[in-house]
Amino acid sequence: MRNIFLFIRIYFNFIFFLFLMGVSLYMLFTYNRFQHTAYSSVAGEITGKINIQYNGVEYYFKLKKTNDSLVKANAALYNKLKQDYEMPDTTTKLAIDTLKIDTLFHKRKYLYMPAKVVGNSVSQPNNYLQLHRGSLQGVSRDLGVTDINNNVVGTVVDVSKNYSVVMSMLHRQSNISAKLKKTGETGSIVWDGVQPNVVILKDISKDVRVGKGDSVITSGFSDKFPFGLLIGTVIEVSNDNSTGTHIIKIKTGANFYNLQYVNIINNLQKDEPQQLLKSVKKINE
Amino acid sequence: MSNLLKNIIRFCFFILAQVFILNQIPPLHHLVTPYIYFLFILWLPFKMGRRSVMILAFALGFCLDCFTKTYGLHTAPCVLIAYLRPFLINLLISQEGAESNYNEPSIQSMGFAPYFTYVAILTLLHHGLLFFLEALQSGGFFYFIIKTLVSAAISLLLILLTELIFARKQRFRTNTV
């Protein structure tokens, strides 16, 4: 027994080192679980407050770019107004539209919530955004996030009271279901960590013809994003010989360097299909 | 200025500089991600106990991880270099009694060549472990080796600049050890 105590006393520094190393490696390798612990949301609140101070300065320098993209978004919305379309009237019967899109959200599926970006990175191997909008303002985990012009940005992964953390598309574990607009093939979007603003579309079979400049949009299969949001445009196509699929490089529609405002998309009808899927799985088990 | 106050200011300064300057600048290349925040650990006083250095290193790494949302990724390399720091100082210190004559490691107290060997070795170790942990999740062996070497070189350049810009005047305290 005495020898054990002696051993511990002699090697105490080394044991202490191993202990601290163990704690940090444990945090690293269980980080998906760790992110949802209580003190990570406290840390989120504190870093959010610091980030917002910095963003106050940074935002001022990017006012011009933010304004430009808002003007573009406005123009796109004006172009969708009903009075811009005029056709000779062919209807013979007046039908009253009973679709409820009132303020009670009876039939509404997607609700957009704007949020200010207070923290953002593009140079790390795994990038996150921090938004100044949290659970008190209606954000929850696993919601989709788009930029002002409705191009895909990422997914909410963690929420504290007033802030939320978004896993950006520039993250190695990000996996977004995507579709080629021209031919309709679906694949998934991943990031290889090489270039910001360039992601990769996988799982598209070799015999599909893909050209430069083709649009890639969301497939609408996941409950995070509605169908047809722009992810990006094709800039390079190469072949993966081992699997017989294309590796398609895509320039993202969202510019991750100067995100100032984003929209969080809340799918109000997500519970029902999920429960259905769960009950089907239960029956088949 | 007292030692404690100086180190508290340094702690905040290095974290903020790393998060809001080095992590914000557009990357030159995906292999270049410079770090200087761990200079805080290298600049801690000679007299500080090994356990306190390790605890401070843990806190420093964890603070940075809170900002980058990668809990543990920077903490592990910080703890490693904090553990190895005293061995290197004992090996490289040239003047007899420099630990007691001077307050903390610097060019003045250790001499240029030993000081930069000390910084270079710990920088390499820090970057090595950091990018190794990163490569475990994704990326290959050559990616890890090249990224470590390139990033460490750029970091060393930045550290040299930091040393030149923020020259630390060290008082020669006494020669009666």
Interface residues (C-beta under 8 A of the other chain):
Chain A: F12 N13 F14 F16 F17 L20 M21 V23 S24 L25 Y26 M27 L28 F29 Y31 F34 Q35 S40 A43 G44 I46 T47 I50 N51 Y54 G119 S121 V122 S123 Q124 P125 N126 Y128 D158 V165 R172 G193 V194 Q195 P196 Y257
Chain B: F20 N23 Q24 I25 P26 P27 H30 T33 R50 R51 M54 I55 F58 G61 F62 D65 C66 F67 T68 K69 T70 Y71 G72 L73 T75 A76 V79 L80 Y83 L133 E134 Q137 S138 G139
